Amino acid sequence: MTNQTIVKEKKTSAAISIFSNLILIIIKVAAGILSGSISILSEALHSFADLSASCLAYFSVSKSSKPADDDHPFGHGKYEDLAGFIEAILIILTALYILFVACEKIIVKGGEYEIQTTIGISIMLLSVIVNWAVSTYLHKVAIKTDSIALKTDAEHLRADIYSSLGIIAGLFAVKITGLSILDPIIAIFVAAIIFRTGIKLTKQSSNNLLDGSLPNEDKNTIDEVIREFEAHGVVGTKQIRTSKSGSKRLIQMTILLPSGMTLIEAHNICDKIETKIKEKLKNCDIMIHAEPFCICSKCNK
């Protein structure tokens, strides 16, 4: 898959997410007003945060696809990480606002107000179906292209599914028992789910922004490749540094080679190691520095 194809697929998936969220916002706001349900209005707000996240995802994949230049010698991948972080903060703020409104309904109104449950249940079922389809598609593209922005968007929509199911259950309970206080209680439950998702995504995106190292799984893969070349003269490694910029893995390492090895031999080994790592991890920017290692009795180092 070419880089141009990857960028096109990223943009398409982000655009689909924007369109679906826009439609769901209109439907949920209408349903929330007609039904009088605070939990549905909270979901409309959640969808608005989803829309903001989708717009950020579209912007970030457009910017991150640009090649390196004088101002950004390591590329523009951090745009995706920044977008993922902002999206995660939006998720957390949405959760806190929903919590505030739901508590206000319970404290000020005692949880007693009229709710048209049938309208609410129908709209939320539609929301579940749409979000399941879009989030599944986004997640598939995110895995294929290793996009943190799209992955965050997909997780955002998946949180929306769980919260929507919770709201449906709550509205059924209100319909059966007639206890409208269950509506803001469910809204609080929704806020808890959204908040948990936001915290998780904040940690992931901030790790990339702060140049945190690659996951242990990736680092183990790098170590395995190095060990494969011990038979070709690689004595060991002196230093391995890893980080991530958007979907690109950044790897810098210093390997130890026999001091009697020629420059051409050392260069060929470095090229082979780089090729092998790229085959296993994909989308890598690798810099390998070779240092001489003397094994004679005089040097003993």
Backbone as a ProteinNet text record, in pm:
[ID]
protein_1_A
[PRIMARY]
MTNQTIVKEKKTSAAISIFSNLILIIIKVAAGILSGSISILSEALHSFADLSASCLAYFSVSKSSKPADDDHPFGHGKYEDLAGFIEAILIILTALYILFVACEKIIVKGGEYEIQTTIGISIMLLSVIVNWAVSTYLHKVAIKTDSIALKTDAEHLRADIYSSLGIIAGLFAVKITGLSILDPIIAIFVAAIIFRTGIKLTKQSSNNLLDGSLPNEDKNTIDEVIREFEAHGVVGTKQIRTSKSGSKRLIQMTILLPSGMTLIEAHNICDKIETKIKEKLKNCDIMIHAEPFCICSKCNK
[TERTIARY]
84.3	0	88.2	69.2	150.9	108.7	199.9	170.6	50	37.1	-76.4	-208.5	-205.8	-326.5	-364.9	-262.4	-287	-350.2	-294.2	-346.3	-490.7	-518.3	-653.3	-752.6	-711.8	-800.6	-824.4	-720.5	-734.8	-835.1	-819.7	-907.7	-1052	-1068.7	-1204.3	-1274	-1202.4	-1261.6	-1293.5	-1204.7	-1230.3	-1351.1	-1366	-1480.1	-1611.3	-1609.2	-1728.9	-1768.5	-1668.4	-1695.1	-1758.1	-1709	-1764.3	-1911.7	-1940.8	-2078	-2172.9	-2132.6	-2220.1	-2246.9	-2143.2	-2161.7	-2252.6	-2241.6	-2326.5	-2473.8	-2502.1	-2639.9	-2691.4	-2607.2	-2649.4	-2673.9	-2595.9	-2616.4	-2755	-2789.9	-2920.8	-3033.9	-3021.1	-3125.7	-3137.6	-3022.7	-3024.9	-3076.5	-3037.2	-3086.8	-3238.7	-3289	-3434.1	-3502.5	-3442.3	-3500.8	-3495.7	-3385.8	-3372.8	-3474.6	-3498.3	-3597.3	-3738.7	-3769.1	-3903.8	-3934	-3830.9	-3853.8	-3836.2	-3758.4	-3732.1	-3627.9	-3551.3	-3453	-3316.8	-3263.9	-3131.1	-3023.3	-3047.3	-2947.1	-2928.5	-3037.6	-3026.6	-2958.5	-2991.9	-2924.2	-2774.2	-2742.3	-2600.8	-2532.2	-2604.9	-2550.2	-2533.4	-2624.3	-2610	-2481.8	-2455.5	-2332.6	-2211.2	-2224.6	-2116.7	-2089.3	-2194.8	-2178.8	-2115.3	-2144.4	-2080.6	-1929.8	-1891.8	-1749.1	-1691.2	-1772.7	-1730.3	-1704.6	-1794.5	-1779.6	-1651.3	-1624.7	-1501.5	-1379.8	-1387.9	-1277.9	-1257.3	-1367.7	-1359.2	-1298.1	-1335.6	-1277.9	-1128.3	-1090.5	-948.3	-873.6	-937.7	-874.9	-852.3	-952.1	-939.1	-826.8	-822.2	-717.3	-579.2	-569.1	-437.8	-383.7	-470.5	-419.7	-381	-443.7	-406.1	-268.8	-246.2	-118.7	-5.5	-34.6	71.9	122.3	43	82.9	185.7	206	302.1	444.5	530.1	668.7	749.3	864.4	952.3	998.8	1018.7	1069.3	1170.8	1213	1314.8	1265.4	1137	1081.6	1047.1	1020.6	984.9	1070.2	1198.4	1290.3	1254.8	1177.4	1137.7	994.3	939.9	805	699.1	573	460.9	372.7	428.9	350.4	294.5	362.5	316.3	179.4	137.8	3.9	-102.5	-82.1	-178.2	-178.1	-59.4	-50.8	-117	-94.1	-154.4	-306.2	-355.3	-500.3	-559.3	-489	-537	-545	-448.3	-447.4	-563.6	-585.2	-694.7	-829.4	-843.5	-967	-992.6	-887	-901.5	-944.9	-889.2	-929.2	-1076.1	-1119.6	-1260.6	-1350.9	-1307.4	-1384.9	-1401.5	-1291.2	-1295.5	-1386.2	-1375.1	-1459	-1606.7	-1634.5	-1772.9	-1828.5	-1748.6	-1791.6	-1821.6	-1735.9	-1755.3	-1881.4	-1908.9	-2029.1	-2156	-2154.4	-2270.1	-2294.9	-2188.4	-2199.8	-2263.2	-2221.3	-2274.5	-2425.1	-2466.6	-2607.6	-2693.9	-2644.7	-2721.6	-2739.6	-2633.8	-2643.6	-2738.7	-2737.8	-2827.7	-2973.6	-3001.3	-3138.1	-3183	-3091.1	-3126.2	-3143	-3051.2	-3051.3	-3159.7	-3168.4	-3262.4	-3405.8	-3423.8	-3559.5	-3598.7	-3507.1	-3538.7	-3554.9	-3509.2	-3518.1	-3658.1	-3750.4	-3889.7	-3922.5	-3936	-3978.5	-4027.6	-4106.1	-4171.8	-4075.7	-4078.8	-3991.6	-4073.9	-4056.8	-4119.9	-4020.5	-4033.9	-3933	-3930.3	-4042.6	-4047.6	-3961.3	-3973.5	-3892.6	-3743.6	-3710.2	-3570.8	-3511.8	-3585.6	-3535.8	-3512.6	-3602.9	-3591.4	-3467.2	-3446.5	-3332.5	-3201.2	-3196.6	-3072	-3036.7	-3136.5	-3110.5	-3047	-3099.3	-3041.8	-2897.1	-2872.3	-2737.5	-2640.3	-2684.2	-2598.5	-2558.1	-2654.2	-2627.5	-2528.1	-2552.9	-2464.9	-2323.7	-2313.8	-2182.2	-2105.1	-2176.6	-2108.9	-2046.7	-2122.4	-2072.1	-1952.6	-1965.1	-1857.6	-1733.8	-1751.3	-1635.9	-1561.3	-1634.4	-1569.7	-1483.6	-1537	-1462.5	-1339.6	-1358.3	-1247.2	-1137.3	-1176.1	-1078.1	-996.6	-1063.2	-995.4	-891.6	-929.5	-837.6	-724.5	-756.8	-656	-548.2	-589.9	-494.4	-409	-472.8	-401.8	-299.1	-335.5	-248.4	-170.8	-199	-133.5	-152.1	-277.1	-309.2	-367.7	-298.4	-347.8	-471.7	-479.7	-595.4	-722.6	-712.4	-828.1	-862.9	-758.7	-784.2	-858.8	-818.2	-886.4	-1031.1	-1052.1	-1187.1	-1272.8	-1215.1	-1287.8	-1324.5	-1228.3	-1254.9	-1361.7	-1359.4	-1459.6	-1599.5	-1613.4	-1743.2	-1784.5	-1687.1	-1719.4	-1770.4	-1712.3	-1761.8	-1905.6	-1934.1	-2068.7	-2167.7	-2123.5	-2209.6	-2249.3	-2148.2	-2175.7	-2266.4	-2240.4	-2323.5	-2465.5	-2479	-2612.2	-2690.4	-2621.7	-2687.5	-2731.5	-2647.8	-2685.2	-2808.2	-2814.5	-2930.1	-3056.5	-3044.2	-3159.3	-3211.6	-3119.2	-3159.1	-3228.9	-3174.2	-3233.6	-3372.8	-3390	-3521.5	-3625.1	-3580.3	-3670	-3712.6	-3615.7	-3645.6	-3743.6	-3724.6	-3816.1	-3955.2	-3961.2	-4089.4	-4166.1	-4091	-4154	-4192	-4099.2	-4121.6	-4185.8	-4167.4	-4219.8	-4132	-4012.5	-3919.6	-3825.8	-3858.6	-3778.4	-3639.5	-3617.2	-3485.9	-3379.9	-3423.8	-3330.2	-3258.9	-3324.3	-3266.8	-3135.9	-3133.9	-3005.9	-2903.4	-2950.6	-2856.9	-2782.7	-2858.1	-2796.2	-2699.5	-2736.6	-2647.8	-2514.4	-2518.1	-2395.6	-2312.2	-2380.3	-2313.3	-2244.6	-2313.7	-2257.4	-2131.6	-2139	-2024.8	-1903.5	-1927.7	-1817.7	-1746.8	-1824.8	-1767.1	-1683.8	-1740.9	-1672	-1543.4	-1548.7	-1431.5	-1319.1	-1354.3	-1253.8	-1184.7	-1263.2	-1206.2	-1111.8	-1152.1	-1070.2	-935.4	-934.9	-810.2	-717.5	-772.9	-693.3	-627.6	-703.3	-651	-555.1	-575.1	-483.4	-344.5	-338.7	-210.8	-139.1	-215.1	-154.3	-99.6	-179.5	-137.1	-26.9	-33.1	70.4	204.2	200.3	324.5	398.4	324.2	386	434.4	355.3	393.6	521.2	537.6	654.3	767.4	758.4	862.4	886.1	777	788.6	832.2	890.7	943.8	831.7	866.9	771.3	725.5	611.9	565.3	669.1	663.8	758.7	757.3	640.4	629.1	717.9	716.9	800.8	948.9	981	1121	1174.4	1090	1131.1	1158.2	1078.6	1099.6	1235.3	1269.8	1400.3	1513.4	1499.6	1601.9	1617.8	1505.9	1509.8	1586.2	1563.5	1633.2	1783.2	1820.9	1963.9	2027.6	1957.3	2012.4	2030.3	1943.2	1954.2	2086.1	2142.3	2263.8	2391.5	2379.5	2498.6	2591.9	2531.6	2612.5	2684.1	2642.1	2703.3	2804.5	2832.6	2934.6	2888.4	2758.5	2709.6	2740.3	2821.1	2860.5	2750.3	2682.3	2575.7	2532.7	2456.1	2410.4	2458.8	2491.2	2535.7	2420.1	2331.4	2218.9	2107.8	1984.4	1868.3	1767.4	1732.9	1632.8	1515.5	1395	1275.7	1173.6	1092.5	979.1	882.3	776.2	676.9	627	610.1	557.1	442	317.9	203.1	206.4	205.6	210.7	353.1	449.2	587.6	665.9	733.8	821.2	961.7	1017.4	1151	1247.1	1349.8	1442.5	1586.3	1661	1803.9	1879.4	1986.5	2062	2209.7	2288.7	2432.3	2464.3	2521.8	2557.1	2708.9	2754.2	2896.9	2936.7	3039.1	3089.1	3238.6	3289.9	3434	3518.1	3625.8	3708.1	3778.4	3795	3862.4	3770.3	3643.9	3547.4	3565.1	3554.3	3569.2	3446.1	3461.7	3350.9	3235.7	3268.5	3165	3087	3158.1	3091.1	2998.4	3048.6	2967.5	2843.4	2862.5	2749.9	2645.1	2688.8	2595.4	2514.1	2579.5	2507.9	2403.3	2441.8	2346.2	2225	2248.8	2139.4	2047.5	2106.7	2027	1943	2002.3	1927	1809.6	1836.2	1731	1617.7	1652	1551	1467.7	1533.1	1463	1365.1	1409.5	1320.8	1199.7	1222.6	1112.6	1013.7	1063.1	974.5	881	931.5	854	767.1	815.5	741.7	669	713.8	651.3	667.5	661.7	661.4	761.9	889.1	994.6	1093.2	1147.9	1259.5	1375.2	1475.7	1580.5	1716.4	1788.8	1926.1	2016	2114.2	2203.3	2346.1	2407.5	2548	2629.6	2734.4	2819.2	2946.8	2982.7	3106.7	3194.1	3327.2	3417.1	3426	3436.7	3450.5	3569.1	3673	3795	3788	3812.5	3803.6	3941.4	4046.5	4180.7	4217.9	4314.6	4351.7	4411	4473.7	4536.3	4431.6	4330	4225.1	4128.7	4082.4	3988	3867.3	3810.1	3692	3603.9
-119.4	0	124.9	212.5	333	436.3	531.6	636	719.2	743.1	820.9	748.3	615.8	535.3	538.4	529.3	533	665.5	775.2	909	923.2	874.4	883.2	805.4	685.5	603.7	669.1	729.7	801.6	916.6	995	1110.4	1066.5	960.3	910.7	866.7	789.8	740.4	855.5	956	1071.6	1150.9	1163.2	1235.5	1162.1	1029.3	949.4	970.3	973.8	994.8	1131.5	1233.3	1368.2	1370.5	1310.9	1311.7	1237.4	1119.3	1039.7	1111.2	1174.8	1246.2	1367.4	1435.7	1552	1511.6	1402.3	1352.4	1310.6	1239.6	1191.4	1306.5	1411.7	1527.2	1587.6	1607.9	1666	1578.4	1447.5	1353.7	1349.9	1344.5	1332.3	1459.5	1574.8	1700	1706.1	1670.4	1669.3	1570.7	1450.9	1347.9	1389.7	1453.4	1496.8	1602.2	1695.9	1802.1	1745	1657.3	1599.5	1505.5	1428.9	1330.7	1389.7	1498.5	1557.8	1482.2	1396.1	1312.5	1380	1395.1	1454.1	1358.8	1227.5	1130.6	1136.8	1160.5	1171.9	1302.7	1410.5	1537.9	1527.6	1448.7	1428.3	1351.6	1259.6	1185.5	1276.3	1374.3	1470.5	1551.3	1588.9	1660.8	1572.6	1444.5	1348.7	1338.5	1335.6	1329	1456.6	1570.3	1694.9	1687.1	1626.6	1604.6	1507.9	1407.3	1313.3	1387.3	1482.1	1558.9	1641.4	1704.2	1781.7	1692.5	1571.9	1476.4	1433.3	1411.8	1369.6	1478.3	1603.2	1715.9	1727.3	1707.9	1711.2	1596.8	1479.4	1364	1391.1	1451.3	1481.8	1582.7	1684.9	1786.1	1724.9	1639.7	1585.9	1490	1404.9	1311.2	1385.5	1500.3	1582	1644.8	1697.5	1761.9	1661.1	1547.7	1450.5	1381.8	1385.2	1319.1	1399.4	1526.5	1609.9	1560.8	1567.1	1520.8	1614.3	1566.3	1648.6	1771.3	1881.7	2004	2069.4	2190.5	2258	2286.2	2319.1	2349.6	2223.7	2114	1986.5	1875.2	1870.1	1773	1627.5	1602.2	1466	1435.8	1521.5	1499.5	1568.7	1545.3	1612.3	1515.4	1400.2	1297.7	1341.4	1436	1480.3	1548.2	1592.9	1652	1551.4	1424.6	1321	1301.3	1301.3	1284.7	1401.4	1523.7	1642.1	1636.7	1595.9	1584.9	1480.9	1368.3	1264	1313.7	1395.5	1449.9	1547.2	1636.1	1733.3	1660.7	1557.6	1479.2	1416.8	1363.1	1299.3	1400.5	1521.6	1626.8	1663.9	1669.4	1697.6	1590.7	1465.9	1355.7	1375.9	1411.5	1430.7	1548.3	1659.1	1776.3	1745.1	1666.2	1625	1545.6	1452.6	1369.9	1454.5	1551.8	1637.1	1723.1	1771.6	1854.5	1770.2	1649.4	1560.1	1530.8	1506.6	1478.9	1598.2	1719	1840.3	1854.5	1837.5	1854.7	1747.7	1623	1514.8	1536.5	1578.6	1605	1720.8	1820.6	1934.3	1889	1797	1744.9	1672.6	1600.2	1524.1	1615.9	1710.1	1796.8	1904.9	1973.7	2085.9	2038.1	1940.5	1895.8	1765.9	1711.8	1587.9	1469.2	1485.2	1376.1	1350.9	1441.9	1422.8	1515	1459.9	1534.4	1433.9	1484.3	1395.6	1357.1	1227.3	1176.1	1092.4	1120.1	1039.6	930	814.4	709.5	644.2	629.8	560.3	630	762.3	839.5	820.2	830.6	818.7	683.2	577	440.6	420.1	466.2	448.9	519.8	644.2	722.8	661.4	615.1	559.5	426.9	349.8	226.6	259	362.4	406.6	452.3	522.6	571.2	456	351.5	234	169.3	153.3	88.7	170.8	300.3	387.1	391.4	409.6	419.6	287.8	176.6	46.6	31.9	66	52.7	145.2	271.6	368.9	339.1	305.2	278.8	153.1	52.9	-69.4	-37.8	43.9	84	166.4	264.6	350	268.5	175.3	93.2	9	-43.4	-123.8	-40	80.8	170.3	215.2	241.8	285.8	180	53	-57.1	-70.8	-61	-76.9	34.4	158.1	273.3	316.9	251.6	284.6	432	479.2	619.6	636.7	711.8	737	825.4	917.7	1007.4	928.7	838.8	758	656.5	604.2	510	579.3	701.7	778.7	805.6	839.8	865.6	739.9	624.8	498.1	463.9	482.7	455.6	550.3	672.7	771.6	722.4	672.9	624.1	495.9	411.9	289.6	320.3	422.5	466.2	515.1	578.1	626.6	509.4	396.8	278.5	228.7	213.1	161.9	256.8	385.1	481.6	482.3	465	460	338.5	225.2	104.2	124.9	195.8	224.3	313	410	499.6	424	334.6	253.8	171.7	109.2	30.2	118.5	238	330.7	375.7	405	448.9	336.7	213.2	98.6	91	114.2	109.2	220	338.8	450.4	416.3	357.1	320.9	220.4	125.2	18.8	66	138	176.7	313.8	400.8	536.4	627.1	578.5	657	737	864.2	946.5	977.7	958.5	985.4	890.9	778.8	683.9	746.9	843.3	908.1	982.2	1073.6	1139	1043.4	938.6	839.5	768.9	734.3	672.1	769.5	898.2	999.7	1004.2	986.5	982.7	860.3	748.9	626.4	650.1	718.9	753.2	838	936.1	1024	946.2	845.9	764.4	687.4	631.5	557.1	650.1	766.2	862.3	910.6	937.7	986.7	883.4	758.8	650.4	642	652.6	649.6	767.1	885.6	1004.8	993	939.6	922.8	825.9	716.8	616.2	675.2	749.3	806.6	922.1	994.3	1102.2	1046.1	936.2	872.4	827.3	767.6	714.5	825.7	928.8	1036.2	1121.3	1145.2	1225.6	1152.3	1019.9	942.1	968	972.9	1001.4	1146.1	1239.9	1380.8	1406.7	1334	1352.9	1258.1	1200.5	1110.3	990.5	934.8	810.8	697.8	595.5	486.2	400.9	319.6	229.9	123.9	58.2	-48.9	-160.4	-234.4	-342.8	-445	-466.4	-561.2	-519.5	-390.8	-340.3	-347.7	-312.7	-317.1	-460.3	-554.4	-694.9	-740.9	-690.7	-724.3	-673.8	-551.7	-494.4	-579.5	-620.7	-704.5	-838.1	-895.4	-1022.9	-1009.8	-898.9	-876.5	-863.7	-789.9	-773.7	-909.3	-994.2	-1126.8	-1213.4	-1193.3	-1269.8	-1241.2	-1124	-1084.2	-1106.1	-1170.7	-1202	-1294.9	-1384.5	-1477.4	-1406.1	-1284	-1207.1	-1104.7	-1110.8	-1023.6	-923.1	-904.7	-808.5	-860.4	-784	-824.6	-791.8	-680.5	-639.3	-497.2	-438.2	-300	-217.3	-93.4	-2.2	85.5	120.1	207.3	193.3	185.9	184.1	286.8	381.9	483.3	470.8	475.3	464.6	569.1	610.4	699.8	685.6	764.6	755.5	893.7	919.5	1046	1013.2	1030.5	988	837.4	791.1	647.1	598.3	690.5	652.8	620.6	505.7	465.6	520.9	588.8	646.1	562	509.4	418.1	462.9	481.4	512.5	410.5	356.7	256.5	260.6	216.1	200.5	52.5	-7.3	-149.2	-164.2	-271.2	-299.4	-406.2	-373.8	-465.2	-487.4	-603.3	-631	-519.1	-479.8	-367.9	-396.9	-525.3	-559.4	-559.4	-534.5	-536.2	-411.7	-429.6	-315.4	-225.5	-101.6	-6.3	-56.6	-117.1	-169.5	-281.4	-372.5	-483.5	-430.4	-332.7	-274	-205.9	-133.9	-64.1	-163.9	-273	-374.9	-437.7	-463.8	-521.7	-424.4	-298	-195.8	-187.9	-193.8	-190.6	-310.7	-427.7	-550.6	-546.3	-494.5	-481.4	-385.4	-273.6	-174.2	-233.9	-306.9	-368.7	-470.4	-549.4	-653.4	-592.9	-486.8	-421.5	-361.2	-298.8	-238.4	-343.3	-462.3	-571.3	-613.5	-610.4	-659.2	-551.8	-427.4	-321.9	-225	-213.8	-122.4	24.2	110.9	256.6	303.1	274.3	310.6	409.4	492.7	578.7	537	470	405.9	468.6	495.2	544.4	451.1	388.6	294	346.4	353.2	394.5	272.3	242.9	127.9	172.7	105.6	133.4	8.2	26.7	-89.3	-151.5	-283.7	-357	-451.4	-428.2	-508.9	-626	-746.6	-865.8	-927.1	-854.2	-908.2	-896.7	-971.3	-974.6	-844.5	-769.9	-643.4	-537.3	-530	-427.7	-470	-596.5	-652.7	-561	-513.2	-427.6	-438.7
0	0	0	-96.6	-107.6	-3.6	21.7	119	76.7	-53.4	-104.4	-79.3	-95.8	-71.6	75.7	161.7	306.2	347.6	297.6	330.5	282.3	161.9	106.3	192	236.3	318.7	454.8	510.8	637.6	624.9	519.2	499.3	476.9	399.9	371.9	499.6	582.6	706.6	802.5	808.7	894.8	846.3	714.3	657.2	686.4	678.2	709.6	855.7	942.6	1084.8	1109.7	1041	1054.7	1013.6	899.7	847.2	940.6	987.7	1074.6	1206.4	1263.7	1390	1374.5	1260.9	1236.2	1231.6	1162	1153.1	1290.6	1367	1498.6	1596	1586.4	1674.4	1651.9	1524.3	1490.5	1543.5	1521.7	1564.5	1716.9	1785.7	1932.2	1999.6	1946.3	2004.1	1991.9	1873.7	1851.8	1945.7	1958.6	2044.6	2191	2231.1	2369.7	2406.8	2314.6	2339.3	2342.2	2246.4	2238.3	2354.7	2396	2502.2	2641.6	2651.7	2782.6	2861.7	2796.8	2866.2	2873.7	2994	3013.6	2964.9	2975.3	2931.3	2779.9	2706.2	2560.4	2523	2594.9	2568.8	2600.1	2702.2	2734.4	2622.2	2560.1	2446.6	2324.9	2310.9	2201.4	2221.5	2345.8	2377	2351.4	2387.6	2362	2211.7	2133.2	1987.9	1932.8	1997.3	1954.1	1978.5	2091.5	2118.5	2015.8	1978.1	1872.7	1742.2	1710	1586.5	1589.6	1703.8	1718	1700.8	1758.5	1748	1602.8	1530.7	1390.9	1304.1	1332.4	1257.8	1284	1410.6	1446	1377.5	1373.1	1308.5	1160.1	1094.8	951.9	929.3	1014.5	1002.7	1025.1	1126.8	1163.2	1058.4	1001.9	900.7	773.7	749.9	634.2	656.1	777.5	808.3	823.8	889.6	918.2	792.4	685.3	561	482.1	521.5	449.6	473.7	373.7	390.8	479.8	524.2	607.6	530.1	603.4	541.4	635.2	601.8	683.1	824.8	837.4	969.4	1048.6	978	1042.6	982.6	1017	956.6	986.4	1092.1	1125.2	1080.1	991.9	942.6	1027.6	994	1060.9	1140.4	1175.9	1245.2	1379	1445.5	1577.4	1571.3	1452.6	1439.7	1482.1	1446.7	1485.1	1635.8	1695.9	1840.9	1913.3	1862.6	1922.4	1910.2	1792.3	1772.3	1866	1881.2	1971.7	2115	2157.1	2293	2312.8	2214.7	2224.8	2227.6	2144.4	2142.4	2279	2339.6	2470.1	2576.3	2570.9	2664.9	2644.1	2518.2	2488.5	2548.8	2542.3	2599.7	2750.2	2817.2	2962.5	2999.6	2927	2955.2	2931.9	2829.2	2802.1	2918.9	2969.3	3082.1	3205.2	3232.1	3350.3	3337.1	3215.1	3195.2	3211.3	3155.3	3169.2	3317	3391.4	3534.4	3607.2	3569.6	3631.8	3605.5	3479.6	3443.4	3510.5	3512.5	3572.9	3723.2	3790.6	3935.2	3963.4	3874.5	3889.4	3881.1	3788.4	3774	3900.9	3960.7	4080.8	4201.9	4217.1	4336.3	4328.9	4213.2	4199.1	4178.1	4087.7	4054	4123.6	4200.2	4271	4177.8	4055.9	3959.1	3907.3	3932.7	3890.2	3772.6	3653.7	3535.6	3430.9	3336.2	3239.3	3126.8	3090.3	2984.6	2886.5	2754.7	2649.5	2609.9	2675.1	2660.9	2522.4	2456.8	2327.5	2222.5	2216.6	2121.2	2151.1	2278.9	2319.3	2286.6	2314.6	2288.4	2139	2056.3	1911	1856.4	1900.3	1852.2	1899.1	2023.5	2075.7	2008.3	1969.4	1894.6	1759.4	1694.8	1568	1587.7	1697.1	1727.7	1746.3	1814.9	1838.2	1706.2	1616.4	1487.7	1404.8	1396.5	1316.5	1375.2	1505.6	1568.7	1562.8	1572.3	1560.6	1422.2	1319.6	1181.9	1157.3	1197.5	1172.3	1256.1	1384.5	1471	1426.4	1379.5	1329.2	1207.4	1119	999.3	1036.3	1127	1169.5	1237.1	1322.3	1392.9	1295	1194.7	1093	1018	979.1	907.8	1001	1128.2	1225	1244.1	1250.9	1266.8	1141.5	1026.4	899.2	878.2	913.5	888.4	1012.8	1128	1254.9	1289	1280.8	1306.7	1446.1	1532.2	1667.4	1664.5	1568.8	1560.1	1526.9	1427.7	1390.1	1498.7	1566	1674.1	1787.9	1818.9	1922.8	1883.6	1756.9	1706.7	1717	1680.9	1688.1	1832.7	1924.3	2066	2120.8	2072.9	2113.2	2076	1953.1	1907	1978.6	2012.1	2084.8	2225.1	2287.4	2418.5	2404.2	2289.6	2259.8	2252.8	2197.1	2186	2324.5	2412.3	2546.4	2624.8	2610.4	2681.9	2626.5	2495.5	2433.8	2482.1	2493	2544.3	2688.9	2765.7	2903.4	2911.1	2821.8	2817.7	2778	2680.6	2638.4	2756.1	2829.2	2945.9	3049.2	3068.2	3164.4	3123.4	2995.1	2946.6	2956.5	2933.4	2952.5	3099.5	3189.2	3332.1	3371.1	3315.1	3341.1	3288.7	3170.6	3108.7	3194.3	3251.9	3330.1	3470.8	3536.4	3676.1	3693.8	3593.3	3605.4	3689.4	3726.4	3808	3716.4	3697.5	3606.8	3661.4	3790.5	3848.8	3792.4	3737.5	3676.7	3556.2	3492.2	3372.4	3404.6	3502.6	3535.5	3596.1	3663.4	3718.7	3606.1	3499.8	3382.6	3316.1	3316	3257.5	3332.4	3463.6	3543.6	3505.1	3483.5	3439.4	3304.5	3214.5	3083.4	3101	3190	3213.6	3263.1	3347.2	3400.6	3289.5	3196.5	3084.2	2996	2965.9	2879.4	2945.5	3076.2	3148.4	3146.4	3167.4	3166.9	3030.7	2924.3	2789.5	2767.7	2813.2	2797	2866.5	2988.9	3064.7	2992.2	2941.9	2871.5	2746.8	2668.8	2544.8	2571.3	2680.7	2716.6	2744.4	2816.7	2848.7	2722.5	2631	2509.4	2419.9	2396.2	2306.3	2369	2500.2	2566.5	2566.7	2571.5	2566.4	2435.3	2325	2195.3	2186.8	2239.4	2235.3	2314.1	2423.6	2509.9	2472.9	2353.3	2302.2	2393.1	2444.3	2519.8	2428	2484.7	2403.3	2343.8	2245.6	2182.8	2282.1	2256	2344.2	2356	2466	2488.6	2375.7	2317.8	2207.5	2090.1	2056.9	1947.4	1984.1	2109.1	2151.9	2152.7	2189.5	2186.1	2043.9	1948.9	1807.6	1760.8	1801.6	1764.7	1822.1	1948.4	2012.7	1939.8	1897.4	1825.6	1694.6	1624.5	1497.2	1521.5	1626.3	1658.2	1685.9	1760.7	1793.8	1669.3	1570.5	1446.6	1374.4	1397.4	1325.8	1408.3	1522	1600.1	1523.3	1445.6	1365.1	1251	1220.7	1111.5	1163.3	1291.9	1346.7	1449.8	1467.3	1566.3	1706.3	1779.6	1914.1	2015.2	1992.8	2083.3	2053.3	2143.8	2127.3	2245.3	2216.7	2321.6	2368.7	2275.1	2308.6	2204.9	2251	2160.7	2211.8	2127.6	2161.9	2066.1	2121.4	2037.2	2078.5	1983.6	2009.6	1893.1	1896.6	1789.7	1754.3	1625.2	1575.9	1482.6	1532.7	1453.2	1436.8	1313	1286.9	1261.1	1260.7	1228.5	1355.6	1354.6	1464.6	1439.6	1538.4	1526.3	1610.4	1546.4	1614	1589.2	1697.4	1688.7	1772.9	1718.2	1793.9	1760	1856.5	1837.2	1852.8	1747.4	1754	1758.4	1819.3	1832.2	1731	1649.4	1547.7	1568	1524.9	1539.3	1478.5	1548	1502.9	1370.7	1337.4	1212.4	1091.5	1112.2	1001.4	914.5	781.8	691.8	699	652.6	652.9	566	451.8	362	429	498.8	568.4	678	752.5	859.8	803.5	692.5	628.9	580.4	521.5	470.8	583.4	696.4	810.6	864	872.2	918.8	826.5	695.6	598	615.1	638.2	653.3	780.6	888.1	1014.4	996.3	930.5	905.4	822.7	717.3	630.7	707.7	793	868.6	968.6	1035.8	1133	1061.8	945.7	871.2	821.3	790.9	747.6	860.3	982.6	1096.7	1162.1	1164.4	1233.3	1140.4	1016.7	920.1	961.1	866.3	885.6	991.7	966.6	1061.4	999.3	1083.7	1046.3	1137	1079.1	1158.8	1132	1238.9	1227.3	1309.2	1242.9	1309.8	1305.2	1421.9	1431.9	1473.4	1398.9	1428.7	1498.8	1609.1	1681.1	1682.6	1673.9	1675.9	1814.9	1817.2	1942.6	1927.3	2004.4	1993.7	2091.5	2042.3	2125	2152.3	2115.2	2139.7	2287.9	2328.3	2469.3	2518.6	2426	2464	2496.7	2407.5	2429.6	2537.6	2523.4	2618.7	2642.5	2531.9	2544.5	2422.3
[MASK]
+++++++++++++++++++++++++++++++++++++++++++++++++++++++++++++++++++++++++++++++++++++++++++++++++++++++++++++++++++++++++++++++++++++++++++++++++++++++++++++++++++++++++++++++++++++++++++++++++++++++++++++++++++++++++++++++++++++++++++++++++++++++++++++++++++++++++++++++++++++++++++++++++++++++++++++

